[in-house]
Amino acid sequence: MIEINRAPVSIPSGDAAPSSSVPEDETPLCRLLYSKSKVYVNPTAYARDNIPGFVALVKQEHINPVYLLAWIPETLLNERGREEWDKFVRIESRAQTAGSGEEDEDAVLIDLPTSRPESYAFSVPLTSIYSMVVHPPSLASWYGSVAINLITGATLPTLYFHDDESKSIQSQASTLVDVGGARRSPVPSWGGDDLLSRIRQFAHILRSTLQPSLYLIDPSRADIETHTTHIFSDDAVDAILTHNSHSPVPAHLQPRPLTGQVPTHRASLLHRSLSSSSNYPPSSSQSLAPASQARAALLQSFSSVTRATRHAAQTILSHPLAKPIVPHLPDPVKSLVNANGEWSSWVEKSGVGEYEGARVYLARWARVVAEEGERARMRESASIPRSSSQSEEDSSLGVFELLNSSSNLPTPKPTRDPTHPVDLVTWRSWFDETGRGNIPEHEMRKQVFRRGLTPEIRAQAWPFILGVMPWSATTAERRSQWNEKREQYYNIKAEWQGNEAVYNREDVVEERHRIDVDCRRTDRTQPLFSQPSMSPNGQSSFSPDQNDGGSQPPSNDHVDRLATILLSYNFYEKDLGYVQGMSDLCAPIYVVMAGEEEITFWCFVEVMNRMKQNFLRDQSGMKKQLSTLQQLLGIMDPELYRHLEKADGLNLFFCFRWVLINFKREFPFGDVIRLWEVLWTDYLSNNFVLFVALAVLESHRSVIIRYLVEFDEILKYCNDLSSTIELDSTLAQAEVLFLSFAQLVGDLDRRRAEAETASDLTSLRRRKGGEGKEAQDSRIPGLSEELRCLLHAGR
C-alpha cells in the first residue's frame, strides 16, 4: 500500500465522513478512481526544486462515501516499490480508454493519508474545497496550473501540469478521431480540463462569470447568485452601436464588433506540438472555444467600454425623440448632443488612454469582487463545525500566502490582538507607587504593538512611546524634566512671537504663509479644527495675508495654535525648517493631546526625529526608503517585482505618499492613530512602515499583475486605495512578512556560513588552484546593508 500525506492545513471536520459510519478500530478502504502523472509542485522559483507527482481522485468506502482530491509525490511511490507505481500508471491508462471514469471491478486500494508535511503531499475531501483557480497553458505560461482554495481560507500548493511529460496527454494527442469522414488528430486538452471533468462526476462545479479562471465547488446559493451575473453582451451592444442611422459618430471611428475576433482555439505551443498534425478542424476546438471566448471577450469589451458608452449616449441624445428632454439634462451630458467634430477629436487624441482607463476600472472591480468573495468564504468557514481535536487558528488574515520561499521554512503566525487593547487599568498596573515603570520598556512596547491602546490613555501613553517621557524615571524626576522642556519650548517660541522684527521678516512671512495655508486644509473634519472662528470672517491672527478671506478655508484658534507649533519647530530645527506635509503629522498628535500646545510640540519633535529623512530637500531620504522597499519586494515577491519592472514601476512612486507621511491619507483618522502607535513602538523594526507598504502591495498583487500593465495605471489604482484598506488585517500581514523576512535572512546567513566553512576546508586541501572562498560565497545571495537595517528594533 502507498501513503498519501495530508497537507499541513486544517480541514473542517464537517467535511469528513460521519464517525459512526466506520468503527474506530477499522481503517476505511480507499479506492483509487483517477490519476494523472507529471503534475508538479513548485516550492521555490528554481526549476531544480520542482517536485513531480500524481494528482488523484480517491473514494473512501463508507456508508456515505467520501471523495478526496490528493496529490502524491513520486518519491512516496518510489519508496513502496514498482508495484505501487504501476497501480497509478494503470489507473491513468484505464481512464484514457474508459473515458467515463466508472469504477471497475478490479479496484486499486490504497491506505489513508499519513502525516509527512515536508513532501507537500495533501489529501482533502471535495466538500472542503471552496474554489479552484484554473489557468490553462498559454504563450505566456508553458504549463497550465490549478490552485485549490479551501473553505477555511487555506490554499493548497499550486499544481502545474507538465503535459509534455504525461503519457496520458501524449497518447491522447496521438489518437485519431473521425472528423467529416477523415481521420485527424484532435487538439489535445490539458490536464486541468481533464481533472475538472472528473471532479464534475462527484461535485457540482460552477464557473464564475466575474472571473473566468475561478471555478466554485458545490457553491452556496449566495455564491451562485453572485458569480452567475451577466456582465456584458458584446455582440448585442456592438450591433446596436454600429447599425444605427442616427449615430453622430463617423463610421470609421465607431467601435468595431467583437464577433469573429476571438480565435477558434486556445491551445498553447506545448499542446500544438503534441499533435501529429497542425491542421485542426474547426469542430475539434469547440470544447475550448467557450472558455477562450469568455476570457477574450471580457478583456476586449472592457478595452472599449468607455468609448462605447459615450458613443451610445450620443446616439440616444441625437435622436429626434430626445430633443424635448435635452434642455433639462446636466451640462456634461448635454454637451454630448452636438459632438460631431468634438467626438472625432476626442477619439483621435485619446489613443490608448481610454483602454488604460478601462483596465484601471477592471482592476478596481476585480478587487471589490475578491474582497466580497473573501468575506463570503470566511462567513461560510465560520459556520462549519470544527473538531476539538483539530488545531484551530484564529486569524484575520484570510487567504494570505508568502510567495517567495527559497527554503522550506514554516510560515510565521501573527501575534496581534487588537480586540483587547491596553486599557486604563492595565496601563496603571505597569507603574509602581513612585511612578517608575515596573515592567521592562521592551515589554510595554510589545504589548502596545500587539494590542494597541484605548482612546482614554493615548494622551498619557504616547509621550512614553515616543520617548518624550522616560520610562524608568519616577514621577518627581519626570515632572522636573518636563518643566525644563516646557521652559525650552517657551524660549523657542519667544524667538518669533512678540518680536516684530523677526515675525515680519521676509523669510518668516513666507514660512507663516505656507504653514497657514497647510494648516487650514488639514483634518478639517475633526471637531477641534472645524469649530467656528471667534474672529469676523474667519480671519486668522497668524496669517500674513489678511485679504485672502474668500480664497482659503476659515481658520480658528486651534488651527492658529497648530500653526504656532509648526512655526516654532521651524525655529527649533533651523537646518530643515518647515516642509509641506508636516502639518499632516502634527494634527493627529494635537487632537490626541486635546490641544495641549507644549506636549504636542515635543511629541511632534520626536516624530520628526524618526521621519526627518523623509523631508530632506534633496529627497535623498525618500529615495533611500523606496530603494530599500524595492529590494525588499525583490526578495519577498520576485514575480511582482518583475511585473513592476516591465511596467516601469520599480521607482515605486505610487508608494511615495504612503511612506512620506506614514499612510496618513490612506486610512480614516481613527485608523491612522492606531497605525502610528504601532509604528512608534519600534518593537519589530525601526522601519516597520515598509512592511506595511509591502503588505498593501501583496494584498493587491494579483490585481496589479493581471490587469495593470502601465505605470500610470498602477499609480492611479494605488491612489484610489485611499480609505479602502482594512487596517488590522494589513498589520497582521505586515507582521507575517517581517517574521518571514527575518527567517529568510537567518537562513541565508546560515547557508553562507556553511559555504564559508566548506570553502575553508577546500582551501586547506587544495592550497593552490581550484575554486576559492570567494567563488563559493558568490553562490549564496547576499543582502545589502539597507535590508539588514530593517531588522534593527528598539530606540
N, C-alpha and C positions, 0 to 999 in steps of 0.2 A: 504494500500500500504506500501511497505517496502522502506527503504532508502539504497542506495548504495553510499558509500563515495569515493570520488576521492583521489588518492594518492597525497601526498604533493610533486609532481614533475610537471614540466612544460610540457604540452603536445602540440606538434605543432598544430597550428590552421589549418594547411593544411590537417590534418587528420580528422577533424570533417566534418560533413555534411555541404553542402553549406547553407549559411544563408537564401538564397532565397527559400529553399525548404519548410521551415516551417514559418508561420507568427510569429512575435515577441511575440504576446500575447498568443500563443498557445504552450502548452508543448507537445513535441513529445512523442508518445507512445513507451514503451519499452517492448518487448516480451521476456520472459524467454525461451530459447531454450534448455539449458542443465545445469545441476547442479550436483555436487558431494560433498558429506558430508565428514566431518572429514579431512579436509585439513587445516593444521596448519601453523601459522606464529610464528617463534621463535624470539622474540625481544631480549632475553638475552640468556646466556648459561645455565640457570636454567630451568628445565622442568616445574617447577611450574608456570613459566611466559608464557608458550606456550598458544597461542590463537587459539581455534578451529573455523572453519568456513566452508563456502561453496564456491567452485570455480564455476563460472557460465559463460555461453555464453549468451549474450543479443543482441537482434536485435532492433535497433532504427528505427521506422517506418517513413521513409522519402520517397520522390520521388526516391532518390537514397539511399537505406537502408545502415545503418552503423552498423557493427557488433563489439561488445565490449567484451573484456575479463574482468571479475570482480572477486573480492574476497570479500565476505561479512562475517564478524564475526557473530557467533551465538548470541552474545549479542544484535545485532541490530534486529535480528528476534524475540528474546525474548521480546524486548520492544514493538513489534507490535502484540504480542499475538499468540495463537496457529494456527490461520487461516493462517497467513503468513508463519509460519514454515511449515505447511502442503503443501503449494504450492511448495516449493523447494524439499520436500521429494517426492511429487507426480511426479514432472518432472524427478527426479533421477530414480524413479522406472519405469516410462514410457520409459526412454532411454534404460533401460535394456531389455524391452520387444520388443520395436520397432526396435532398433538396427540401423536404418538408420539415425536417427536424423531428420526426416522430421517433418515439422511444423504441429501440429494438429489443428483442428478447435477449440478445447477447449483451447484457448490461455490463458496463465497466464501473466497478465500485471503488470509491476512494474513501479515505479517512476524513474525519472532521479536522478543521484547521488547528494548528498549534502555534504558539507564540514565538516568533523569531523576527523581531522588528527590523533587524539590520538588513534583511533581504528585500524590503519594500513590498513583500507579498501582502495580499489582502483577500478577504472573502466577506462579502456583505450581502444581506438579503435584498432582493429587488424592492421590497416595501420600505427599506430605509433610504433609498435613493430619491433625492428631490429632483435633480435635473442632470442632464448631460450636455456639455458644450462640445459640439462636433465641428471640426474644421477639416473639410476634405482636402486632398492634395491639390496644389495649385503651382503656378510658375514661381511664386514667392516661397512656397513651402513644399519641399520634395515629398515629405511624408505627411499623411493625414494624422490627426490626433483626436482623442476623446478625453475630456476632463469630466470627472464624476464628482458631483456635489451631493452631500448627504443632507438629510433634513435637520441634522444637528448643527449645520453650518460648516462642518469639516469638509475638506477637499482631499480626495484620494490622489495618489501620484498619477500624473497625466500619462496616458498610454499612446505610444507612437507606433503606427502600423507600417512596418518595413515590408511592403507588399512585394518588392522586387526580390526578397529573400524567401517569401512564403510560398510553399509548394502548392497550397490550395489556390492562391490567386494565379500563379503561373499555369496551373492546369486549367483553370477557368479561361484564361486568355487563349490557350491552345485548342479549346473546344470549338468545333464548327457548329453553327446553327443555320436553319433554313430561313432565308430572307428572300421572298419573291422568287422561290424556286431555285435559288442558288445557295451554295454552302459558303458562309462567310464567318469571319471571326468577329464576335461582338466586342463592343467597348467594355473592357473589364470594369467591374465595380471594385470598390476598395474595401478594406477590411472593416472600416467603421460602419459603412452601409450594411454589410453582411451581419455585423453584430447587432445593429438596431433591428434588423428584420427578425432575428432570432428572439430578441427580448420581447418583441411585439406579441409573440405567441403566449407569453406569460404575464404581460403587464400592458396597460394602456399607455401609449406614448403620444404626446401632443407636441407638435412643432409650433413654436411661438411665431406669431405674425409680427411681433415687435422686434425680435432679434432672431433672424432665420437660423442662426447656428445653435439656438437653445432648444432643447428637447426636454419636456417635463414628463416625469414618470408618475403615472397614476395621479394626475393633478386634482386639486380640490376645485370646488365649484367657483370660488373666487379667482383662482388661477386661470381656469378655463375662460371665464368672462374677460379677464384682463388680457390674456395672450391670444384671444381669437378676434380682437378688434380689427376691423378692416381699416387700413390706414389710407390708402391712396389707390385710385383706379387710374393707372397711367393711360391706357388706350382710350378710355371714355373721355377723360379730360382733354387729351390731345385731339381727339376727334372734334370736340366742341370748339376748341380754340383755333383749329386750322381750317374749319369748314364753315365759318360764319361770315356772311357777306357784309355785315355791319362793322367788322373789326377795323379799327383805325390803324392797325399795325401793318406795315408793308409785308407782303408775302414772304420776301426773302429774309425778314427778320423775325418771323413768327417761330415759336418753338416747334421743333421737328417732332413728329410722333416717334414713340419708342418702339413701335411694332416692327419686328424684323431686325432690330439691332442686337438682340440677345443671341449669342451663339447657340447652336443646336446641341453642343455637348461641352462639358467642362473637364474633360479628362486631362490630367497633368502629363508632362513629358514622360514621367515614370510609367504611367499606365498606358500611354500610347505605345511605348517601347515594348510592353509586354505582349502586345498583339502581333500576329504574323503579318497582318495587312493594315495599311494606313487608310484604306478607303472604307470608312464606316458608313453603313447605310443610315439614312435619316431615322428609320424606325428603331434602330438599335440604341439610340440615346434617349429614348422617351422617358426612361426611369430617372435619368439625371436632369432632364430639362426643367421640370418644375422647380427643383431646388436652385439651379443656377439662374433661372429667370427671376425668381423671387429676389435673390441677392442682387443681381444686376439692376433689376427694375427699381429696387429700393434706393440704391445709390444714385442712379440716373434721375429718378424722379425728384430727389432732393437737390440734385445739381441744378434743376430748372424751376424749383418751386417758387422762388422769388419772382423770376421773370414771368412765369405762367400766371401767377396770382395777379400781378399788375396788368398783364395783358387781358385777363378775364374781367378785371374791374373796368378797364377802358372799353371793352366790348359791350358790357352791360350799360354803362353810363352813356355811351354814344348812341344807343338805340333810341329811336323817336319816342317810345313809350316812357322813357326815363326822364324826359325833359321837365315835366312838372315837379319832380322831386329834387332836381339838381340844386336849385337855389337854397334848399333847406339843409344841404349837406355841409359838413365841416370843410374848411378851406383846403386842407391837404387832399381830401377825397375829391373835392370839386375840381382841383387842378388837373385831374386825370382826364377830364372830358375833352378838352382841346389840346391834345398832346401828339398830333401827327408828327410834327417836326421834333418836338421835345422827346418823344419816345425813341426815335431813331438815334438822336444824340445820346440819350441816356444809355441805350443798349451798347452803342459803339464805344462809349467811354468806359463802361463798366468792365468790359473784358471778362476776366475770370473772377472779378471781385464778388459778384453775386453767387458764384459757385462756392467761393470760400466762405461767404456768409452762411450759405446753406449747410456747409459742413459744421460750422460752429453751432448752428441751430440743432443739427442732428446730434452733435456731441452732448449738448445740454439735455436734449430729450432722452438720450440713452442713459445719462447719469440719473435722471429722475426715475426712469423705468427700473434701473438697477437698484436704486435706493428703496423703491416700493417693493420690489421683489425680495430684497433682503429683509425688510420689516415683516413681510408676509411669512417668509421662511422661519424667522425667529419666533413669530407667534405660533406657527404650527409646531415648531420644535418644542416650545414651552408647554404645549397642550398634550404632549405624548408622555405617558408614564414611564419613569425610569426605575431600573432595578437598583436596590440599595447596595448590591454587590459590585456595581459598576462605578467607576470613578466619574464624578460629575464636575464639570468645570464651569464656574460662574464667571463669565467674561462678556464685556460689551463690545468685544472686537468684531464679532460676526465672522464672516469669511475673510481671513487675512493670512496671506502666505508670504513668507520671506522668499524672494525669488532666487537670490543667489545663495549657493551653499557649496563652497569649494571642498568641504569635507562633511562627513555625516555628523553634524553637531545637533544636539537637541534644540528644539525651538523654545526659547525662554517664555515664561508666563508673566503677564503684567501683574504688578503688586498694588496698583492704585485702588483706593476705596473711597470715591468721592461721595458716596451716600452716607458716610459717617464722618463729617468734618469735625475738626477740633473746636470744641465749644468753650464757653467761659469757664466752666467748672474744671475742665481738663487743663486749660491754659493756666489757671491759678495754681493748680496742683503741681505745676512744673517749677515753682519758686518756693524757697524756704522762707522762714519768718523774717530774714534780713533782706529779702528781695533778690537774693542770688539764685541763679538757675540751679536746681538740684538734679537735673538730668544733663548729660553732655549736649553741647550745642549741636553736634552732628545728629544726635537722636531727635532733637527738636526739628531740625531741617528735614530729616527723613519723614517724620510724621506729617509735616506741612506738605511735603511733596506728595505723599500718598493720599492724604485725606483732604487737604485744603483747610480753609478757615471759615467759621461762621461770620456773618457781617458785623456782629456787635463787638468782635475782638480785633478786627483788622487794624483799627487806629492804634491799638496797643501793640499788636504783633509786628506790623510792618517795620517800625524802626529797628526792632531786633533782627529781623530777617535781612534788612538792608545794611545793617552794621552801624546805624546811627547811635544806637544804644548798645553798650557792651553787655553780653550775656552773663559773664561771670562776675560783674560788679554788684555791689549791694545797692539798695535804694538810695542811701545817703550819697554814695560815690557817684551814682548815676545822676542824681539831682545836681550835684556840683559840676559835673561835666556838662550837663545840659545848660546850666546858667552861663557857662563860658561860650557855648555855641550860640546861644541866643544873643549874647552881647556882641559876638563876632558878626552875626547877621545884621544887627542894627548899625554897626560900624560900616559894613559894606554898603548898606542902603543909604547911609549918610553921605557917601561919596557923591551921590547924584540928587537925592531928594532934599529939597530946600537949598540946593546950591545952583542958583540960576545960571551961573557961568557955564557949569558943566551940563545942566539939564537942557539948556538951549543951544549947546554946541552942535555944529552941523552933523557930525558923525553920530551923536547921541540922538538928535532929532530923527535921523534916518532909521536908527535902530528902534526908536519908540514907534515910529510909523509901521514898520514891519511887524513888530510884536503886537501892536494894537490890532492890525488887520487880521493876523492869525488868531488872536485870542477871541475876537468877535465871531469867528467862524467855527470855533472848536466846541464840540459837545453841547450845542445849544439846546438839545432835548433834555439835558439834566436840569433839575429844579433850581439849583444854585445859579446856573448861567441863564436860565430862561425867566427869572424874576424881572418884573418891570423896573426900569430905572427911575430913581428918585429925581434925576435932573430932567429939565424940559427937553423934549425932542430926542431923548435917549442919548444925549451928548456925553462923551467920556472926558473926565478930568485928566486922563492920561494921554489922549490922542493929541498929536501935534497939529492936526488939521481939524479945526472946529467947523469947517464948511463942508464936510462930507456927510452930513446927516442923512441924506437920502441914498447915498451910494453904498453904505455899509450896514450890516445888521446892528440894531441898537445895543448899547453897552449897559452895564450896571455895576454895582460896587464889587461884585465877585469877579467879573471879567476884568475890571481895573486892578483888583488885587492879584489876580493871576498874572497880568502883565507886569505888575510890580516885581513879583518873584522872578520872572524871566529876565527883566532888565537888570535886577540885582545879580543874577547869575552871569550876565554879560560882563559886569564889573568884577565878579569873583573869578571867572575863568577868562582872563583877558586874551589869551592866545587863541582860543576857539570862538568866544563870543556867542551870540545867538544865531542859530541856524534854523531855517524853516523846518518844521516837524517836531521841534522841542515842545511846542505847546500841546501836541498830542500826547506826549509822555508825562507832562506835568499836570494836565487837567484831571485825570483819574486820581492821582495822589491827592490833589486839592479836595476832590469830592469825598474821598475816604476819610481824610483828616478834618472834614466838616468845616473847611475854610480857615483852619489854623495856619497862619502865614509862615511862622518860623519853622515848625516841624515839616511843613510841606517843602520849604526850601531845602532843608538838609536831606530829606529823603530824595528829593529830585537831584541833589548833588551826587548822592551815592548811585542813583540810577544812571546818571550821566558818566560817572566813573566807570561803570560797566559798559556803556554804549558809546563812549566818546569817539571811538574809532569810526562809528557809522557816519559821523557828521564832519569828518575832516574835509577841508576844501578841495583837496585833490582826489577825493573819493577812494583813496588807497585802502582804507579800512573796509569799505563795502566790496571793493574788488577782491580783497583777500578772503572775505567771508564767502562770497559767491564762488570763488575758486575752490575753497575748501568744500563747499556744498557740491560742486561739480565733481570733485574727486570722490567724495563720499557716495554720490549717486553712481559713479562708475564702478565702485567696488560692490555696492549693495544691489544694484539693478542694472547690469550691463545692457539688457535689451532696451530699456527705456533710455539709457544713455546713448545708444546707437541711434535710436529714433530721433532724439533731440539733435544729435549731430547732423543727421540728414536734413532736418528742418531748420538748420542754422540757429538752433535754440540753446546751444551749450553755454552761451553767456548767462543764461538763467535770469534774464532781465525781468521776466514775469514773477520772479521771487523777490525782486528788489524791495518792494514795499513791505512784504512780509517780514524781512529781516531788519529793514531800516527802523521801523517803529514797533517791532515785536507783535505783528498781527493786529495792531490797534484798529485798522479799518476792516478787518476780515471777520471779526466776531462782534456780537452785541456787547454793549458796555459791561453788563454783569459778567459775561464770559471772559472779557478782556481782563478784568480784575482777578478772576480765578486763575487765568493762564499766567499772569505776571507773577503772582505769588509762588507759583510752582517753579517758574524760571529763576526767580531770585534765590531760591534755596540752594542752588548750585550743588544739589545732592548727587546727581549722577555725573553731570558735566557742566563746566562753566559756560558752555556754548550749546546748551540743550535746544535752543531755538532752531538750530539747523536740523535736528532730528524731528522737530515738529514740522518744519517745512518739507522734509523728506517724507514724513507720514502723509501729509496732504497730497503730495505728488503720487505716492504709492496708492492712495485711495482712489485716484482718478487715472491711474496709468493705463488701464485697458481702454478707456475712452480716448485718451490722448493718442495712444498708439494706433487705435483702429480708425479714428475719424479725423484727426488733426495733422495736417502734413506741412503747414507753413507756420513760420514763427509768429506772424500776426494773428493767426487763428488761435495758437496756444496762449498768446498774451491776452487776447480778448476773453477766452474761456476762463483763464485763471483769475482775471479781474472780476468776472461775473460770479466767481465763487463766494464773494463777499456776503456774509450773513447766512450762508447755506451750510457751513462746515459745523459738524457736531463736535463739541469740544472734548468731552470725556473719552469718546472712542479714539479721537485723534491723539490725545495724550497717552492713552494706553498703547496705541500703535507706535508712537514715538519711543516709549519705554522699551517695547519689544525690539525695535530697531537698534536702539543703543546697546541693549544687552547682547543682541546678535552680533553687532559690530565689535563689541568687546571680546566676545568668544572668537570671532574671526581673527582679530589681531593676536589674541593669545595662541591660536592655532598656527598662524603664520610664523610667529616668533618661535614656537616650539619646533616647527619643521625647519626653520632656518638654523636653529641651534643644532638640530640633528645633522643638517647638511654640513655645518661647520665642523662638527665632530668627525663626521665621515671624511671630510676633506683633510683634516689634520692627520688622521690615520693613514690616508692615502699618501700624503706628502712624506710621512715617515718611511713608508715602504718604497716610494719611488725616488725620492730625493731629487731626481732630475727628470725632466720631461713629463709627459702625461698631463692630465687635467688638474689644474691647481685649484686653490681655495676659491679664488675669485670666480672661476667658471662654475664651480659647484654652487656658490651663493647666488649666482645670477639666475639659477633655475627657480628660486623661490622669490615671488614678487615682493618688493619692498614697499614700505609705507612712508609717505612724506611726513615731515615734522608737523605740518598743519593738521594732518589726520590724527597723529598721535596726541596732539594737544587737545583733541576732543575728549580724551579720556581723563583729562585733568578736572578735578572737582574740588569743591570747598573754597573758602575765602583765603 
